Amino acid sequence: MLLHQHRSADFRRLIPALGVIAAVAGFALATGPSRAQEFTMKFATLTLNDMQHEYIKVYKREIEKATNGRIKVGIFPAGQLGGAPQQTQGLRLGTIEAAIGPAELFFGADPRFQGLAMAGLFKDYAHAKRAVELPAVKKAIFDVAAQRNLVGIYAGVYDLQGIVTKTPSNKIADLSGKRIRVLASEGEQAQIRSLGASAVPMSLPEVLPALQQGTIDGVSTVKGVFVAFKYYDAAPHLLDTQLWALIPITLVSKVWFNRLPPDLQKAVVEVGGKIGPEIAKWQDARIAADTKAWLDKGGKITKLSAPEQAEAEKRVTAAIQPVLAKNAALKEFYDKIKAGADSVK
């Protein structure tokens, strides 16, 4: 009897402790996987309704699926989070989690990025696609990003460039004295100047008003941008020069990336590359559609004659040599990309 009473007393003393254990267990269940920490990924681009915008939309779909919603992507096209300098700074500070744009857009983070938009690398769109898919080429690009506190997760091909102008431009001489909008990279400015035009760095959202007001006479970029921003009304004459490529890259802020648990870090990187083939297929179809749209809207497309094309290629290739010569790191990067491209001609 005494033993039974002793055990009953012991059990009564255990009741508060058991209550605490139950409460802790209930809290743990309530804060388990179903309430795992979520992260917001603001994803920026300067363009609209093009392959870069499409990349973000597909990335959002796939990363939210892969992480069961633990990463939520906000889509910010058309320069909503600022121009190239603001996006580059935001990535490095962690106030913008991800951005996609032509590599030279991120010139402010590292001048080597401009190397992808220099002449002499790719003979055409298909060649550029083969080159950029090479592991060695992607590694060279992503290594530059890593050295600037950025994580590279994608590199693709937008198209080879052309120049739209307000008045007809059918030969090199027609570009003489024209004010052509470019990105701010030293290499692109030198290449445009070698064709006799004036290079005018300008943020993309400012371009259409500048064309309409006559501040600039033309724009150097790709058909996807020309069509998306409806340049066919203000500058309907497209000279399809194809002198260098636009290589969009996706960069993720390392500041933000470092806050993620390992499984989410892995997902961010893997999804970035996994969707590449889907985007490439989408862009193949879009280039054809953009060409048709440009013509349907009254735009004109011309090419240089064979001798003029050879002269243009000679000029732009010569123009980048001083830029490469004074920056050993840029030249090393350019040479790596060129070696890869040459291996898949």
N, C-alpha and C positions, 0 to 999 in steps of 0.2 A: 504493500500500500504506500509506504513512504517513498519507495523507488518510483511508483507511478506518479505521485505528487511532484517529485523532483523533476521528472521528465516533462510534466505539464508546465511547470514554471519555466523550465528552459525553453520550451516551445513558444510560450507567451513572450519571452524576452526576444525571441528571433523574429516575431511578427513585424516590428518596425523595420528591421534590416531587410526582410523579404520584400517589404513594400518599396524600399529604396531601390532594390535590385530590379523589381518589376518596372518601376518608373524609368530607370535608366535604360532597361531593355526596350520599353515602349518608345522612348526618345530616339534610341538608335534605329529602331524600325522606321520611325517617322521621318528620319533624316537620312535614310539609306539611299540606294541608287535612284529611286523615283524622285528624289529631291537633290540630286547631285548638282554641283555648282554649274551655272550656265555662263556663257561668255558671248559678248556681242562683237561682231566683226564688221566694222564699217568698210565697205569695199568701193573704191573710187575709180573713176576713169574720166577722161576729158570728153570722150565721144558719146554718141547716142545712136541706138538702133544699128549697131555694126557688130563685128566679131568680138570686140572687146566688151561691149555691153552684153552680148550673148554669152561670153565666157563667164561673166559674173553671175548671170541668171542660172546657167547650168551648174556652176560651182555651188551656189546657194542650195539648189535642189539636192545635190549629191552630198555636200558636207552635212547638211541638216539630217539627211537620211543616215549617213554613216555614223553620226554622233548621237543619234536619237534625240535631236533637238538641243543638245548641250551647247552647240555653237549656233548662234542665230546670225544670219548675214543680212545686213542692210545694204541696199543697192543705191549707189550715188553716181549716176552718169552725168554727162554734159557739164563737167567742172563744178558740180554743186559743192564740193569740198575744197574748191580753190583751183588755181592754175598749177602748172608744173612745179614751180618753186614751193608752193604751199603743200602740195601733195608729197613732194620729196621730204620736206621738213617734217610733215606730220608722220610719215612712216618712221623716220629716224627718232622722233620723240615719243612715238607710241600713241599719238592722238588720232591717227588714221591707222587702222589695222592692216589694210591691204590695198593695193592699187595695181592696175594693169595699164600699160601704155607702151608706145614705141620705146625701145631701150634708151635712145638719146634723150627722151623726156627726162630721164633721171640723171642727166649730165651733172646736175648740181651735187648729187651724192658721190659720183666718181666719174671723171672725164673719160674713163675707159669705155663706159657704156656707149659713147658715140661711135665706137669702132664698128658696131654692127650696121650703121647707116653710112658706111663709107664705100666708095666705088671699088670695083675690082674683086669683089667676093663672090657674087652670084651672077650667073649668066641669064637666068630667068626664074620665074616663080617656082617651077617644079624643082629646079636645082637648089634653090634656097630651102625648100621644104626638106629635101633629102639631107642637106647639110645640118640644119637645125635639129634634126632628130638624132644626130650622132651623140653618143654619151660624152665624148671628149669635148664637143662644142658646148653642150649644156653645162658640163662641169666648169668650163672656162667662164661662162656667164655667171653661174651661181657662186663661184669662188669670189668673183668681184663683189657680188652682193654681200656675201658673208663678211668680207673685210670692211664693210660699211654698216655693220650692225643690222643687216637685212637678210631675209631668208628668201631665196629664189625658189619658186615652185613650178614655173611654167615658162617655156619659150616657144613661140610659134611664128608663123609667117602671115602677115597681113596681105601684102602685095608688093610689087615693085612700083616705085614712084612715077608720078607724072606731074605736069605743071598746067594748071588752068589759068587762063588770062581773059581779060575783058575784051581785048581785040585779038584777031587771029594771030597765032604764032605757029608757023609751019617750018621754020628753020631757025638755026642758032641766032642769026642776026636779028630776028624778030624779038628776041628777048633783051636785046641791048637797051640798057637804061630803065628797064621795067623794075618796079619795086615788088619783089616776090616775098611772100611770107614764108618763113622757115621756123624750125625749132631753134633753140638758142645755142646748140652745139657749134663749136668752132669749125668742125669738119663740114657740116652741112652748109654753113655760111660760106666757107671757102669754095665749096663745089658750085653753089649757085653763082657766086661772083665770077668763077672761071668761065661761065657761059655768057658773061657780059651784063648780067642783071645785078640789081642791088638787093642784098639779103636783109630782110626786115624781120627780126625775131618778134613773135607776137603770140600771146596765149590764144588758144583755139576759140573760146567764146567771143573774142573780140574780132575775129576774122571777117565774118559776114558783114557786120556793120562797116568795117574798114573798106571792104570791097564796094559796098553800096555807096559809100561817101567819097570814094576815090583816093583814100589814104594809101591804099596799095593797089597794084595793078594785077596781081595774081597770087597763086598759092602753090607751093610744092608739097604734095602729100599723095594719097592714094584714092582710087575711085570710090571706095567705101565711104570716105569722109566727104568727098565732093557731093555724093548723092544724099547722104544722111543730112547734111547741112544745106542742101538745095542750092549749091553754088551755080547750078545751070542757069539760074535767072540773072545773076550778077556777073559771072565769068564763064560763059558757055563754051569757050574754046580750050579743049584739052589736048595738049601735046604729050603723047604717051612715051616719055623718054626712057623709062625703066633703067635708070643709071645706078640706082642703089635700092636696097630693100628696106621695108619697115618691118622690124622684128619686135612684136609685142612681147613683153616679159611681165610676169606677175611677181610682185615683191610683197612680202609680209613683214610687218614690223617685228624685229627681234625682241624689243621691249615687251610687246604684247605676247609674242610666242613663248617667251620664257616664263610667263605666268601660267601657261597651260600645263595640265598634268601630261605625263608621257604619252598616254594613249591618244589624247587629243592632238598633241604635236604630230604624232605619226599620221593621224587622219588628215590634218591640214596639208601635209606634204604629199601624201599618197593621192588624195583627191585632185590636187593641183595638176599632177601629171596624168592621172587616169583619164581625165576628160579631154585630153589633147586630141586624140583621134576624132572624137565627136565634133570638136570645134573645127578641125581641119576640113572635115567633110562638109560642114555647114558653110565654111568660108569658100570652098571650091564652088558651091552652088551660088553663093552670094556674089562672087566676082562676076559671074555670067549675068546674074540678075541686075547688078549695078550697071554693067555695061549697057544692057538693054534699057534700063530706066533712064540713064543719061541721054541716050539717043532719043527715046520716046518723049523726053521733056524738052527737046530742042537743042540739046548739047551737041557739039561736034567733037570728033576724035580724029586726030592726025598723028602720023609718025614721021620722024626725020628720014630723009633718004639714007641709003646705006653709007655713002661717003660722009654725010653730016653726022650720022650716028657714031661712026668711027671717030670722027673729030671730037664729038661731045665726050665720048668715053675717054679719049686721050686727055682732054682738058681736065675733066674731073679727077682722073687718076693722078695727074700731075699736081693738082691743087691740094690733095691730101698729104703729099709727101712732106712738106714743111711741118705740117701739124704732127705727123708721126715722128719726124726727126727730132723734135724738141721734147718729146715725151716718151721715154723709154718704156714705161709701163704700158702706155697705150699701144705702142708698136708691138710689144710682146703679145698683148691680147689680140690685136688685129692679125698678127702672124699665126696665132693658134687657130683663129676662126678660119683664116684662109687655108691653112694646111688641111683642116677638116673638110672645107668646101672643095678643095682640089682633089681630095681622095674620092669624091662621089660625083665628079663631073659626068 
